């Protein structure tokens, strides 16, 4: 029979950080979302690294519809607190078409 101290240690759950998709507002574990970041220079890009890039971040789920809505309705601009340049917007759309549609 296991001791009470061993049972409480085993029964503790590991903390899983949750984030909310700025488009559909679903709350999911952070690792299941894609982070979009505005770096200190103002450039907006997809943060794919294991270490977070510095800057203002926002999260989107892997649904292509969410990416489309976030870009069309300027939800990303609001979340990142600034306008997204045309070339950055184009790069985000290309990422959504390429990477996300391969996953589905």
N, CA, C and O atoms as a GROMACS GRO file, in nm:
protein
  416
    1UNK      N    1   0.084  -0.118   0.000
    1UNK     CA    2   0.000   0.000   0.000
    1UNK      C    3   0.089   0.124   0.000
    1UNK      O    4   0.184   0.132   0.079
    2UNK      N    5   0.061   0.220  -0.085
    2UNK     CA    6   0.141   0.341  -0.098
    2UNK      C    7   0.108   0.439   0.014
    2UNK      O    8  -0.005   0.443   0.064
    3UNK      N    9   0.206   0.516   0.052
    3UNK     CA   10   0.183   0.615   0.158
    3UNK      C   11   0.100   0.732   0.105
    3UNK      O   12   0.090   0.753  -0.016
    4UNK      N   13   0.042   0.806   0.198
    4UNK     CA   14  -0.043   0.921   0.161
    4UNK      C   15   0.039   1.027   0.089
    4UNK      O   16  -0.011   1.091  -0.004
    5UNK      N   17   0.164   1.048   0.130
    5UNK     CA   18   0.250   1.149   0.066
    5UNK      C   19   0.279   1.110  -0.079
    5UNK      O   20   0.281   1.197  -0.166
    6UNK      N   21   0.302   0.984  -0.105
    6UNK     CA   22   0.330   0.938  -0.242
    6UNK      C   23   0.206   0.952  -0.330
    6UNK      O   24   0.217   0.985  -0.448
    7UNK      N   25   0.088   0.925  -0.273
    7UNK     CA   26  -0.034   0.936  -0.352
    7UNK      C   27  -0.062   1.080  -0.391
    7UNK      O   28  -0.103   1.105  -0.505
    8UNK      N   29  -0.042   1.176  -0.301
    8UNK     CA   30  -0.068   1.316  -0.336
    8UNK      C   31   0.032   1.366  -0.438
    8UNK      O   32  -0.004   1.448  -0.523
    9UNK      N   33   0.156   1.320  -0.431
    9UNK     CA   34   0.257   1.363  -0.528
    9UNK      C   35   0.222   1.312  -0.667
    9UNK      O   36   0.236   1.385  -0.765
   10UNK      N   37   0.176   1.187  -0.676
   10UNK     CA   38   0.141   1.128  -0.805
   10UNK      C   39   0.012   1.186  -0.862
   10UNK      O   40  -0.004   1.191  -0.984
   11UNK      N   41  -0.079   1.230  -0.776
   11UNK     CA   42  -0.208   1.277  -0.823
   11UNK      C   43  -0.205   1.423  -0.869
   11UNK      O   44  -0.302   1.470  -0.929
   12UNK      N   45  -0.096   1.495  -0.843
   12UNK     CA   46  -0.087   1.634  -0.889
   12UNK      C   47  -0.073   1.638  -1.040
   12UNK      O   48   0.001   1.560  -1.100
   13UNK      N   49  -0.144   1.729  -1.100
   13UNK     CA   50  -0.136   1.744  -1.245
   13UNK      C   51  -0.034   1.851  -1.280
   13UNK      O   52  -0.017   1.948  -1.206
   14UNK      N   53   0.032   1.832  -1.392
   14UNK     CA   54   0.128   1.931  -1.439
   14UNK      C   55   0.051   2.051  -1.494
   14UNK      O   56  -0.050   2.034  -1.562
   15UNK      N   57   0.098   2.169  -1.464
   15UNK     CA   58   0.033   2.292  -1.511
   15UNK      C   59   0.048   2.304  -1.663
   15UNK      O   60   0.158   2.294  -1.716
   16UNK      N   61  -0.063   2.325  -1.732
   16UNK     CA   62  -0.064   2.343  -1.876
   16UNK      C   63  -0.114   2.485  -1.904
   16UNK      O   64  -0.230   2.515  -1.879
   17UNK      N   65  -0.025   2.572  -1.956
   17UNK     CA   66  -0.071   2.709  -1.984
   17UNK      C   67  -0.174   2.712  -2.095
   17UNK      O   68  -0.158   2.647  -2.198
   18UNK      N   69  -0.281   2.787  -2.074
   18UNK     CA   70  -0.388   2.799  -2.173
   18UNK      C   71  -0.382   2.937  -2.237
   18UNK      O   72  -0.350   3.036  -2.171
   19UNK      N   73  -0.414   2.943  -2.364
   19UNK     CA   74  -0.423   3.069  -2.436
   19UNK      C   75  -0.551   3.067  -2.518
   19UNK      O   76  -0.607   2.960  -2.544
   20UNK      N   77  -0.598   3.185  -2.560
   20UNK     CA   78  -0.723   3.198  -2.634
   20UNK      C   79  -0.694   3.242  -2.777
   20UNK      O   80  -0.616   3.335  -2.800
   21UNK      N   81  -0.757   3.176  -2.872
   21UNK     CA   82  -0.747   3.214  -3.013
   21UNK      C   83  -0.815   3.350  -3.030
   21UNK      O   84  -0.928   3.367  -2.985
   22UNK      N   85  -0.747   3.445  -3.093
   22UNK     CA   86  -0.804   3.579  -3.108
   22UNK      C   87  -0.919   3.582  -3.209
   22UNK      O   88  -0.991   3.681  -3.217
   23UNK      N   89  -0.936   3.476  -3.285
   23UNK     CA   90  -1.042   3.473  -3.385
   23UNK      C   91  -1.168   3.403  -3.334
   23UNK      O   92  -1.276   3.462  -3.334
   24UNK      N   93  -1.154   3.278  -3.291
   24UNK     CA   94  -1.273   3.202  -3.249
   24UNK      C   95  -1.294   3.202  -3.098
   24UNK      O   96  -1.398   3.156  -3.051
   25UNK      N   97  -1.198   3.251  -3.023
   25UNK     CA   98  -1.203   3.262  -2.876
   25UNK      C   99  -1.202   3.128  -2.804
   25UNK      O  100  -1.237   3.121  -2.686
   26UNK      N  101  -1.163   3.019  -2.874
   26UNK     CA  102  -1.148   2.890  -2.806
   26UNK      C  103  -1.024   2.896  -2.718
   26UNK      O  104  -0.920   2.948  -2.759
   27UNK      N  105  -1.036   2.843  -2.597
   27UNK     CA  106  -0.922   2.838  -2.507
   27UNK      C  107  -0.861   2.699  -2.518
   27UNK      O  108  -0.927   2.598  -2.494
   28UNK      N  109  -0.732   2.696  -2.556
   28UNK     CA  110  -0.662   2.570  -2.579
   28UNK      C  111  -0.525   2.575  -2.512
   28UNK      O  112  -0.476   2.683  -2.477
   29UNK      N  113  -0.462   2.458  -2.493
   29UNK     CA  114  -0.325   2.460  -2.443
   29UNK      C  115  -0.235   2.540  -2.538
   29UNK      O  116  -0.250   2.534  -2.660
   30UNK      N  117  -0.142   2.613  -2.481
   30UNK     CA  118  -0.056   2.702  -2.557
   30UNK      C  119   0.014   2.631  -2.672
   30UNK      O  120   0.031   2.689  -2.779
   31UNK      N  121   0.056   2.507  -2.652
   31UNK     CA  122   0.129   2.432  -2.756
   31UNK      C  123   0.043   2.396  -2.875
   31UNK      O  124   0.096   2.361  -2.981
   32UNK      N  125  -0.089   2.403  -2.861
   32UNK     CA  126  -0.180   2.369  -2.971
   32UNK      C  127  -0.217   2.490  -3.056
   32UNK      O  128  -0.295   2.478  -3.150
   33UNK      N  129  -0.163   2.605  -3.024
   33UNK     CA  130  -0.192   2.728  -3.097
   33UNK      C  131  -0.066   2.780  -3.165
   33UNK      O  132   0.046   2.740  -3.130
   34UNK      N  133  -0.084   2.867  -3.262
   34UNK     CA  134   0.027   2.930  -3.332
   34UNK      C  135   0.040   3.072  -3.279
   34UNK      O  136  -0.058   3.147  -3.274
   35UNK      N  137   0.162   3.110  -3.239
   35UNK     CA  138   0.184   3.244  -3.186
   35UNK      C  139   0.227   3.338  -3.298
   35UNK      O  140   0.318   3.308  -3.376
   36UNK      N  141   0.159   3.451  -3.306
   36UNK     CA  142   0.195   3.558  -3.398
   36UNK      C  143   0.256   3.667  -3.312
   36UNK      O  144   0.202   3.701  -3.206
   37UNK      N  145   0.368   3.723  -3.354
   37UNK     CA  146   0.437   3.821  -3.271
   37UNK      C  147   0.470   3.947  -3.351
   37UNK      O  148   0.509   3.941  -3.468
   38UNK      N  149   0.453   4.062  -3.285
   38UNK     CA  150   0.501   4.190  -3.339
   38UNK      C  151   0.629   4.220  -3.261
   38UNK      O  152   0.625   4.244  -3.141
   39UNK      N  153   0.742   4.217  -3.333
   39UNK     CA  154   0.869   4.240  -3.263
   39UNK      C  155   0.888   4.389  -3.235
   39UNK      O  156   0.813   4.472  -3.286
   40UNK      N  157   0.987   4.424  -3.156
   40UNK     CA  158   1.006   4.566  -3.120
   40UNK      C  159   1.024   4.660  -3.239
   40UNK      O  160   0.997   4.779  -3.227
   41UNK      N  161   1.068   4.606  -3.354
   41UNK     CA  162   1.084   4.691  -3.473
   41UNK      C  163   0.952   4.711  -3.547
   41UNK      O  164   0.945   4.793  -3.639
   42UNK      N  165   0.846   4.637  -3.510
   42UNK     CA  166   0.715   4.652  -3.572
   42UNK      C  167   0.682   4.544  -3.673
   42UNK      O  168   0.571   4.542  -3.726
   43UNK      N  169   0.776   4.455  -3.702
   43UNK     CA  170   0.754   4.348  -3.799
   43UNK      C  171   0.668   4.239  -3.735
   43UNK      O  172   0.691   4.201  -3.621
   44UNK      N  173   0.569   4.189  -3.810
   44UNK     CA  174   0.479   4.085  -3.762
   44UNK      C  175   0.515   3.954  -3.831
   44UNK      O  176   0.530   3.949  -3.953
   45UNK      N  177   0.529   3.846  -3.751
   45UNK     CA  178   0.565   3.717  -3.809
   45UNK      C  179   0.511   3.604  -3.723
   45UNK      O  180   0.462   3.625  -3.612
   46UNK      N  181   0.521   3.483  -3.776
   46UNK     CA  182   0.480   3.362  -3.703
   46UNK      C  183   0.598   3.320  -3.616
   46UNK      O  184   0.711   3.311  -3.664
   47UNK      N  185   0.572   3.294  -3.490
   47UNK     CA  186   0.675   3.252  -3.395
   47UNK      C  187   0.674   3.100  -3.388
   47UNK      O  188   0.590   3.041  -3.320
   48UNK      N  189   0.768   3.037  -3.459
   48UNK     CA  190   0.771   2.891  -3.465
   48UNK      C  191   0.873   2.829  -3.371
   48UNK      O  192   0.874   2.707  -3.352
   49UNK      N  193   0.958   2.910  -3.311
   49UNK     CA  194   1.064   2.858  -3.225
   49UNK      C  195   1.013   2.808  -3.092
   49UNK      O  196   0.904   2.845  -3.048
   50UNK      N  197   1.093   2.724  -3.028
   50UNK     CA  198   1.059   2.674  -2.895
   50UNK      C  199   1.071   2.787  -2.793
   50UNK      O  200   0.995   2.792  -2.696
   51UNK      N  201   1.168   2.877  -2.815
   51UNK     CA  202   1.180   2.994  -2.729
   51UNK      C  203   1.097   3.105  -2.792
   51UNK      O  204   1.104   3.128  -2.912
   52UNK      N  205   1.019   3.173  -2.710
   52UNK     CA  206   0.934   3.279  -2.763
   52UNK      C  207   1.018   3.397  -2.808
   52UNK      O  208   1.113   3.437  -2.741
   53UNK      N  209   0.981   3.453  -2.925
   53UNK     CA  210   1.043   3.577  -2.970
   53UNK      C  211   0.995   3.690  -2.880
   53UNK      O  212   0.885   3.684  -2.826
   54UNK      N  213   1.078   3.791  -2.865
   54UNK     CA  214   1.035   3.903  -2.783
   54UNK      C  215   0.937   3.989  -2.862
   54UNK      O  216   0.948   4.000  -2.984
   55UNK      N  217   0.843   4.048  -2.794
   55UNK     CA  218   0.745   4.134  -2.857
   55UNK      C  219   0.604   4.100  -2.814
   55UNK      O  220   0.583   4.010  -2.732
   56UNK      N  221   0.509   4.171  -2.869
   56UNK     CA  222   0.367   4.154  -2.839
   56UNK      C  223   0.315   4.031  -2.912
   56UNK      O  224   0.333   4.020  -3.034
   57UNK      N  225   0.252   3.939  -2.843
   57UNK     CA  226   0.207   3.816  -2.905
   57UNK      C  227   0.056   3.800  -2.905
   57UNK      O  228  -0.014   3.857  -2.822
   58UNK      N  229   0.008   3.721  -3.000
   58UNK     CA  230  -0.133   3.683  -3.009
   58UNK      C  231  -0.135   3.539  -3.062
   58UNK      O  232  -0.041   3.496  -3.129
   59UNK      N  233  -0.241   3.467  -3.031
   59UNK     CA  234  -0.249   3.326  -3.068
   59UNK      C  235  -0.367   3.299  -3.160
   59UNK      O  236  -0.474   3.357  -3.146
   60UNK      N  237  -0.343   3.207  -3.256
   60UNK     CA  238  -0.447   3.160  -3.346
   60UNK      C  239  -0.445   3.008  -3.347
   60UNK      O  240  -0.339   2.946  -3.337
   61UNK      N  241  -0.564   2.948  -3.358
   61UNK     CA  242  -0.569   2.802  -3.366
   61UNK      C  243  -0.532   2.760  -3.509
   61UNK      O  244  -0.504   2.844  -3.594
   62UNK      N  245  -0.531   2.632  -3.534
   62UNK     CA  246  -0.486   2.579  -3.663
   62UNK      C  247  -0.595   2.576  -3.770
   62UNK      O  248  -0.574   2.522  -3.878
   63UNK      N  249  -0.710   2.633  -3.742
   63UNK     CA  250  -0.821   2.634  -3.838
   63UNK      C  251  -0.798   2.745  -3.942
   63UNK      O  252  -0.782   2.861  -3.905
   64UNK      N  253  -0.796   2.711  -4.070
   64UNK     CA  254  -0.778   2.813  -4.174
   64UNK      C  255  -0.883   2.924  -4.168
   64UNK      O  256  -0.853   3.039  -4.200
   65UNK      N  257  -1.007   2.891  -4.128
   65UNK     CA  258  -1.112   2.992  -4.116
   65UNK      C  259  -1.076   3.098  -4.012
   65UNK      O  260  -1.103   3.217  -4.031
   66UNK      N  261  -1.014   3.055  -3.904
   66UNK     CA  262  -0.974   3.150  -3.800
   66UNK      C  263  -0.868   3.247  -3.853
   66UNK      O  264  -0.872   3.367  -3.823
   67UNK      N  265  -0.776   3.196  -3.931
   67UNK     CA  266  -0.671   3.282  -3.987
   67UNK      C  267  -0.733   3.383  -4.083
   67UNK      O  268  -0.698   3.501  -4.082
   68UNK      N  269  -0.826   3.334  -4.166
   68UNK     CA  270  -0.891   3.423  -4.263
   68UNK      C  271  -0.968   3.534  -4.192
   68UNK      O  272  -0.957   3.651  -4.228
   69UNK      N  273  -1.046   3.498  -4.090
   69UNK     CA  274  -1.123   3.597  -4.014
   69UNK      C  275  -1.031   3.695  -3.941
   69UNK      O  276  -1.056   3.815  -3.940
   70UNK      N  277  -0.925   3.643  -3.882
   70UNK     CA  278  -0.833   3.728  -3.806
   70UNK      C  279  -0.768   3.833  -3.895
   70UNK      O  280  -0.746   3.946  -3.853
   71UNK      N  281  -0.738   3.796  -4.020
   71UNK     CA  282  -0.674   3.890  -4.111
   71UNK      C  283  -0.776   3.984  -4.177
   71UNK      O  284  -0.750   4.103  -4.193
   72UNK      N  285  -0.893   3.931  -4.214
   72UNK     CA  286  -0.994   4.014  -4.280
   72UNK      C  287  -1.058   4.114  -4.185
   72UNK      O  288  -1.079   4.230  -4.222
   73UNK      N  289  -1.089   4.070  -4.065
   73UNK     CA  290  -1.161   4.156  -3.971
   73UNK      C  291  -1.066   4.230  -3.877
   73UNK      O  292  -1.110   4.290  -3.778
   74UNK      N  293  -0.938   4.228  -3.906
   74UNK     CA  294  -0.835   4.300  -3.830
   74UNK      C  295  -0.826   4.260  -3.684
   74UNK      O  296  -0.784   4.341  -3.601
   75UNK      N  297  -0.865   4.139  -3.651
   75UNK     CA  298  -0.855   4.093  -3.512
   75UNK      C  299  -0.710   4.085  -3.466
   75UNK      O  300  -0.680   4.110  -3.350
   76UNK      N  301  -0.620   4.050  -3.559
   76UNK     CA  302  -0.478   4.045  -3.524
   76UNK      C  303  -0.424   4.186  -3.497
   76UNK      O  304  -0.346   4.205  -3.404
   77UNK      N  305  -0.466   4.281  -3.575
   77UNK     CA  306  -0.420   4.419  -3.555
   77UNK      C  307  -0.460   4.469  -3.416
   77UNK      O  308  -0.381   4.536  -3.348
   78UNK      N  309  -0.581   4.436  -3.375
   78UNK     CA  310  -0.628   4.478  -3.242
   78UNK      C  311  -0.547   4.407  -3.134
   78UNK      O  312  -0.503   4.470  -3.038
   79UNK      N  313  -0.529   4.276  -3.148
   79UNK     CA  314  -0.457   4.199  -3.047
   79UNK      C  315  -0.310   4.240  -3.038
   79UNK      O  316  -0.252   4.239  -2.930
   80UNK      N  317  -0.252   4.275  -3.152
   80UNK     CA  318  -0.110   4.314  -3.153
   80UNK      C  319  -0.091   4.464  -3.132
   80UNK      O  320   0.022   4.513  -3.129
   81UNK      N  321  -0.201   4.535  -3.117
   81UNK     CA  322  -0.201   4.679  -3.089
   81UNK      C  323  -0.125   4.760  -3.194
   81UNK      O  324  -0.036   4.839  -3.162
   82UNK      N  325  -0.163   4.739  -3.320
   82UNK     CA  326  -0.105   4.816  -3.429
   82UNK      C  327  -0.138   4.755  -3.564
   82UNK      O  328  -0.169   4.636  -3.574
   83UNK      N  329  -0.132   4.837  -3.666
   83UNK     CA  330  -0.162   4.791  -3.802
   83UNK      C  331  -0.057   4.691  -3.849
   83UNK      O  332   0.060   4.698  -3.810
   84UNK      N  333  -0.101   4.599  -3.933
   84UNK     CA  334  -0.010   4.499  -3.990
   84UNK      C  335   0.025   4.542  -4.132
   84UNK      O  336  -0.065   4.567  -4.213
   85UNK      N  337   0.154   4.552  -4.162
   85UNK     CA  338   0.201   4.594  -4.294
   85UNK      C  339   0.156   4.493  -4.400
   85UNK      O  340   0.135   4.375  -4.369
   86UNK      N  341   0.141   4.539  -4.522
   86UNK     CA  342   0.092   4.455  -4.631
   86UNK      C  343   0.182   4.333  -4.653
   86UNK      O  344   0.131   4.223  -4.674
   87UNK      N  345   0.313   4.351  -4.648
   87UNK     CA  346   0.404   4.236  -4.670
   87UNK      C  347   0.396   4.135  -4.555
   87UNK      O  348   0.409   4.015  -4.577
   88UNK      N  349   0.375   4.184  -4.432
   88UNK     CA  350   0.358   4.093  -4.318
   88UNK      C  351   0.226   4.017  -4.331
   88UNK      O  352   0.221   3.897  -4.304
   89UNK      N  353   0.121   4.085  -4.373
   89UNK     CA  354  -0.010   4.023  -4.393
   89UNK      C  355  -0.001   3.914  -4.501
   89UNK      O  356  -0.059   3.807  -4.488
   90UNK      N  357   0.073   3.943  -4.607
   90UNK     CA  358   0.092   3.847  -4.716
   90UNK      C  359   0.166   3.722  -4.666
   90UNK      O  360   0.129   3.610  -4.700
   91UNK      N  361   0.269   3.742  -4.585
   91UNK     CA  362   0.344   3.630  -4.529
   91UNK      C  363   0.257   3.543  -4.439
   91UNK      O  364   0.267   3.420  -4.441
   92UNK      N  365   0.172   3.606  -4.360
   92UNK     CA  366   0.081   3.531  -4.272
   92UNK      C  367  -0.020   3.451  -4.354
   92UNK      O  368  -0.051   3.336  -4.320
   93UNK      N  369  -0.071   3.510  -4.463
   93UNK     CA  370  -0.166   3.439  -4.549
   93UNK      C  371  -0.098   3.320  -4.617
   93UNK      O  372  -0.159   3.214  -4.631
   94UNK      N  373   0.027   3.338  -4.660
   94UNK     CA  374   0.100   3.228  -4.723
   94UNK      C  375   0.125   3.115  -4.623
   94UNK      O  376   0.115   2.997  -4.657
   95UNK      N  377   0.157   3.152  -4.499
   95UNK     CA  378   0.177   3.050  -4.395
   95UNK      C  379   0.048   2.972  -4.374
   95UNK      O  380   0.050   2.849  -4.365
   96UNK      N  381  -0.064   3.043  -4.365
   96UNK     CA  382  -0.193   2.977  -4.343
   96UNK      C  383  -0.226   2.883  -4.459
   96UNK      O  384  -0.274   2.772  -4.436
   97UNK      N  385  -0.201   2.925  -4.581
   97UNK     CA  386  -0.232   2.840  -4.696
   97UNK      C  387  -0.139   2.721  -4.704
   97UNK      O  388  -0.183   2.610  -4.735
   98UNK      N  389  -0.013   2.741  -4.676
   98UNK     CA  390   0.086   2.633  -4.688
   98UNK      C  391   0.089   2.540  -4.569
   98UNK      O  392   0.053   2.422  -4.581
   99UNK      N  393   0.130   2.588  -4.457
   99UNK     CA  394   0.152   2.506  -4.339
   99UNK      C  395   0.023   2.449  -4.281
   99UNK      O  396   0.016   2.330  -4.249
  100UNK      N  397  -0.078   2.531  -4.267
  100UNK     CA  398  -0.201   2.486  -4.201
  100UNK      C  399  -0.281   2.390  -4.286
  100UNK      O  400  -0.339   2.295  -4.234
  101UNK      N  401  -0.286   2.413  -4.415
  101UNK     CA  402  -0.365   2.324  -4.500
  101UNK      C  403  -0.298   2.189  -4.518
  101UNK      O  404  -0.366   2.090  -4.548
  102UNK      N  405  -0.165   2.182  -4.501
  102UNK     CA  406  -0.097   2.052  -4.504
  102UNK      C  407  -0.134   1.970  -4.382
  102UNK      O  408  -0.142   1.847  -4.389
  103UNK      N  409  -0.158   2.038  -4.270
  103UNK     CA  410  -0.193   1.968  -4.146
  103UNK      C  411  -0.334   1.911  -4.151
  103UNK      O  412  -0.363   1.812  -4.083
  104UNK      N  413  -0.423   1.970  -4.230
  104UNK     CA  414  -0.563   1.924  -4.237
  104UNK      C  415  -0.582   1.820  -4.341
  104UNK      O  416  -0.693   1.771  -4.360
   0.00000   0.00000   0.00000
